[in-house]
Amino acid sequence: MASVLIVNDQSLQRVGLRMLLTAEPGLSVVGDTASGAEAVRMSATLRPDVVLIASVRPGTDDLGTIRRIAHPTHLTAAPGPARSGGQQPPRILVLTSDGHEEHAYAALRAGAGGFLLKDATPGELTAAIRVVAAGDAVITPELTRALIDTVRHERAPRPGRRAIGLATFTERERDVLVAVASGWSNAEIAARLSIAPTTVKSHVSHILAKIGARARVQAVAFAYEYGLVHPAA
């Protein structure tokens, strides 16, 4: 059972999301709120698996809310896939509007683990929540290209920083990171690299720890930012 906290400043939308998710097998709604500050408090108290945030808006503290939920001061668990027992902070899934990709990238840097356009279907939303709750990343194809372009044009690292960053990875970790950034699942990576799925999972955990990330989508951004992979023409 994956538990969800809904953060949305529109009362009617909160009611609709609660009704949708409550009716879905395997999902439960532990609370909802319109306030970012209240979301941080409820996240710490209720420890949901996923916090569903309606949007990231300019001129607000939405990014601060994401950062405080993703990196709470009361938990000191190392970065990596979620563990049982509620010892990891909740995963964050952000609903974003088309044309606001720069806000989505900022949310990614703040600690969000997935993005979905607001016009997604109910089935796409519930599937995304399950994926994020399991510790994987969700990002739509439309947002993928836009985020890659943002990384390339606005977040290009300094040459000296690139060499230092990549030197922290072993050759196998680089192979796995490139595969993750290419959209491969753990099973596909295991098959293509001829290693066990558990080994892939371990490599991914080490990669996330080294870059200080909690979600695969952040590893994808890192791979593009540091030139390990390049978007197709």
N, C-alpha and C positions, 0 to 999 in steps of 0.2 A: 504494500500500500504506500503510495507516494503522497505526502502531505504538501499542501500549497497555501501560501499566504498571498492574497490579492492586494495590490497597491494601485489604486485608481481614484483620481479625484472626481470622477463622474459617478454619482450615486446609482443611476440606472444601469450603467455599464457594470458596476460592481455586482449588482443583483443578478444581472444576466450571466456574468462569468461564474458566479457562485452556483447558480442553478445548473449551468452547463457542466461544470466540473464535478459537482456533487452527484449528478446522475451518471457519471462515467465510472464503470467498474475499475477498481484499482487506484482511484484518486479520491482524496478527501481534502476539503477546505477547512483549515484550522482557524482562519480569521481573514478579515479584510479591513482596509483602512484607506482614507483619503490623504493621510499625512505621512510625509517622509520620516519625520522624527518618530512618529508612532510606529511606523514600519520597522525602524531600527529596534525600538523597544520590544515590539511583538516578535520580531525575528529572534532576538536573544532569549525571550521567555518561552516561546512556543517551539522553537527550533524546527521549522518546516524543512522539508527536503528542497523545495523550490519556492522562490519569491518571484511572483509574476508582476512585473512593473509595466504600467500602461505606456509610458513614454519617457523620453529624455528631452526636456524642453530647455531652450536657452533662457538665461535670466532666472533660473531656479537653482535649487540645491539638489536636483535629481542625481547628479554625479556624486555628490557628497553622500547621499543616501546609499547609492550602490557601493561606494567605497567602504562605508561603515558596516554595511551588511556583509560584504565579501571578506572584510578584514577586521572582524570584531576584536576588541582588546581583551575580551575575557577568554578567548581561545588562543592557544599557541601551537596548534597542530601544524605539522609541516605541510607544504603544498603537495598536491597530488590528488588522486582519485578519492572520492568520498569513502569513508569507512562506516561500518555499522555502529550503532550506539549513539548517533548524534554528536560525535566529537568533531566533525567538520562543519564549517559555516554552510549555510544553505547555498544552493546554486541559484543563479539569477537569470531569468528569462525576460528579455525586454521586447515589448511590442513597439515597433517604430513605423513612422510614416514614410512612404516613398518620397525621395528627394531630401531626406535628412540623414544621409549616410555619414556625414561628418560627426553627427551626434552619436550615432551608433558606434563609430570608432572610438570616440571619447569614452563611451560606456564600457567598451571592451577593455580599454586601458585601465579603467577604474575597477574592473573585476567581474563584469558581466560574463556569463558563460553561454549565452545564446541570444539570437535575435530572430524575430519573426515579424513580417509586415502585418499591419493592422487589418488588411483585407484577407488574411488567411482564413481558411474554412475551420469550422469547429473540429473536424477530424485532424487537420494539420496542427491545430493548437494543442489538442490533447496528446497527440503523438510527440510533439516537441517537448512537452512537459515531462513525459516519460523518459525521453532521451536525455534531457538535462538532469533529471533526477538520478539517472544511472551513472552520471559523471562524464558523459560525452557532450560534444558541442552541437549546437544547432545554428545554422546560418543559411538563409535562402540563397539560391543561385543569383538572384538579382542583387542582393546585398554583397555577395562575395566579390563580384567584379568591382563594384563601387568602393568597397573597403580596400581592395588591392590597389586601386588607383589612388586612394587617399594615402595609403602607406608609401607608395612610390613617389608621389609628388610633394607630400607634406611632412613625411617622417623619415626621410632618407638619413641614415646614420653617418656620423663622421667616419672617415676611413680608419683612423686609429681605433675607434670604438668597435668597428666591425671585426677586426682581427682578434681583439681581446675576447669579444663575445663568443665567437665560433671556436676559439681554442679550448673552451671548457668542455666541448663534446668529444666523445670517442667517435671513431669512424662509424661504428654500428649505430650509435645514437644519431649521427647525421643522416644515415640511411633511413632510419625510422622517422626522423623529423621531416625529411623530404616527402616520405610516403604519407605521413599525416597531412601535410600541407597540400598534397595532391588529392586528398579526399578519400584515401583508402581506409577501410575499417581495420580493426585489429586482426580479424580473421584473414583479410586479404593481404595485410602486411606479413603475417606469419607464413602464408602460402608462398608469397613472392620472394621472401628472404630466406625461406627454408628454416624457420625457427618456430618454437612453440608459442602459442597465443599468450601463455603466461609470461614468457620472456618479453614479448612485445609490450604487454601491460607494464612490466617492470621498467623497460626502457622509457616508455611514455612518462611514467612517474618520475624517473630521474631527470628527464628533459624538463618537465614542468617545474621540478624543484630548482633546477639550475637557472631557469629564467625567471623564477619567482612568480609563476603563474599557477592557476588552479584549474583551468579549462583548456581543452584542446584547441578551441578557436583562438586563444591567445598564442598558442604555439604556431598556428597557421600564420598569424600576423607577424610573429617573430621571423619565421622562415622567409616571408616575402620582404620584410624590412631589411634583413641582413643578406639578401641576395642569394639564398640557397635555392629558391625556386623563382620562376618568372611566369607571369600570366601569359597565356597564349595570345597571339596577335588577333 
